[in-house]
Amino acid sequence: MESRQIFNEELLDKLLFSNLKVDPSISAFIKNRFEISISADSYSGLLEKLKEENVCATGFKAEYMVLEGDPTEYTERLKKLKDIGTIIEGKPDVQNPSIIYSICNTKDIWYFGVLIKRKTDWRKHINKPYSFSNSLCIHIAKTLASVSSKGDKTTKLLDACCGVGTVLLEACYSGLSIEGCDINLKSIKHTTQNLEHYKYTSTVHCMDVKDLTQQYDAAIIDLPYNLYSYSDDVITTNIIESTVKLASRIVIVSKSDIKAAITKSGLKIIDFCTVEKRGRSTFTRSIWVCEKEVQ
Ligand SMILES: C[S@@+](CC[C@H](N)C(=O)[O-])C[C@H]1O[C@@H](n2cnc3c(N)ncnc32)[C@H](O)[C@@H]1O
């Protein structure tokens, strides 16, 4: 779903070619962004083109990116790295590189470019001070932030039912602008303390989402599951209808089939998936990506 929503494409062979420059650190799944500057249908052809480019950098590192189906053996890969390291002008710094150049091979084409690796320390959020057994897991929370924003860091987001702020933490880490809202004072206190713990800043509103008046580009709703906070069809419909007034793109998480409530509120479902929740209580979450019907 993340691949479809950000890149408008399904992921094949764990590889996706795109003209979009997405920060890999916004995703729980994207490993690297590789900015291709040279390609050739032979390795010698790639080296020729690289020589012509006069690439020069201080503190660079060269890495061989092994893609699925690339048969190049380890010793051969090292040799190739030495080749490109010799062609690039400047002093290398393997320990603390300022830039990483990489080569790779897929479907008999050789590529050279700059490798941007994702940061991985977002997993620290597992140990946030406040959580509860039905909080979203950090992978889903991160994906809700990336899918609702489509990876665009200028998007203004709202988490309409933020609970302890699981999505807010992921959005803040990813450099997205997000506000939170929850009707429950204790939840808002826990969200605030979770944000403070990681030194993130975000505005949180302790109120019924129906009373919010600000406008956002996109919103996330993790609907009450009727476990810790009471819910029924009327509450679900009210939360969705209130959020529709605030944002035109809404990603909704539910425990039940809420198709009727979504369409009744004037939203069109543009994508859908399910995620299994394992642990003390096992259930399936549905994730609905919706956009306002254009009148
Ligand atoms: C499933 S929980 C959200 C959990 C959250 N995603 C997390 O991981 O911590 C649903 C939340 O919706 C809140 N809520 C229920 N009705 C609301 C309303 N009308 N406006 C805002 N929040 C509401 C509840 O207080 C509850 O914290």
The ligand as an SDF file (V2000), in Angstrom:
LIG
                    3D

 27 29  0  0  0  0  0  0  0  0999 V2000
   -7.8220    3.2660   19.0180 C   0  0  0  0  0  0  0  0  0  0  0  0
   -7.5120    4.6290   20.0150 S   0  0  0  0  0  0  0  0  0  0  0  0
   -6.1720    5.4230   19.1970 C   0  0  0  0  0  0  0  0  0  0  0  0
   -4.8930    4.7910   19.5410 C   0  0  0  0  0  0  0  0  0  0  0  0
   -3.6770    5.5090   18.9840 C   0  0  0  0  0  0  0  0  0  0  0  0
   -3.5680    5.3900   17.5490 N   0  0  0  0  0  0  0  0  0  0  0  0
   -2.4220    4.9820   19.6340 C   0  0  0  0  0  0  0  0  0  0  0  0
   -1.7040    4.1770   19.0020 O   0  0  0  0  0  0  0  0  0  0  0  0
   -2.1790    5.3230   20.7800 O   0  0  0  0  0  0  0  0  0  0  0  0
   -8.8520    5.7050   19.6710 C   0  0  0  0  0  0  0  0  0  0  0  0
   -8.8050    7.0130   20.4040 C   0  0  0  0  0  0  0  0  0  0  0  0
   -9.8960    7.8140   19.9390 O   0  0  0  0  0  0  0  0  0  0  0  0
  -10.2470    8.7090   20.9940 C   0  0  0  0  0  0  0  0  0  0  0  0
  -11.5580    9.2880   20.6610 N   0  0  0  0  0  0  0  0  0  0  0  0
  -12.7880    8.6930   20.7440 C   0  0  0  0  0  0  0  0  0  0  0  0
  -13.7330    9.5490   20.3150 N   0  0  0  0  0  0  0  0  0  0  0  0
  -13.1120   10.6990   19.9430 C   0  0  0  0  0  0  0  0  0  0  0  0
  -13.5550   11.9420   19.4260 C   0  0  0  0  0  0  0  0  0  0  0  0
  -14.8470   12.1820   19.1870 N   0  0  0  0  0  0  0  0  0  0  0  0
  -12.6350   12.9060   19.1440 N   0  0  0  0  0  0  0  0  0  0  0  0
  -11.3190   12.6790   19.3750 C   0  0  0  0  0  0  0  0  0  0  0  0
  -10.8450   11.5090   19.8920 N   0  0  0  0  0  0  0  0  0  0  0  0
  -11.7050   10.5360   20.1560 C   0  0  0  0  0  0  0  0  0  0  0  0
  -10.1890    7.8180   22.2250 C   0  0  0  0  0  0  0  0  0  0  0  0
  -10.0480    8.5890   23.3980 O   0  0  0  0  0  0  0  0  0  0  0  0
   -8.9770    6.9290   21.9170 C   0  0  0  0  0  0  0  0  0  0  0  0
   -7.8020    7.4440   22.5340 O   0  0  0  0  0  0  0  0  0  0  0  0
  1  2  1  0
  2  3  1  0
  2 10  1  0
  3  4  1  0
  4  5  1  0
  5  6  1  0
  5  7  1  0
  7  8  2  0
  7  9  1  0
 10 11  1  0
 11 12  1  0
 11 26  1  0
 12 13  1  0
 13 14  1  0
 13 24  1  0
 14 15  1  0
 14 23  1  0
 15 16  2  0
 16 17  1  0
 17 18  1  0
 17 23  2  0
 18 19  1  0
 18 20  2  0
 20 21  1  0
 21 22  2  0
 22 23  1  0
 24 25  1  0
 24 26  1  0
 26 27  1  0
M  CHG  2   2   1   9  -1
M  END
$$$$
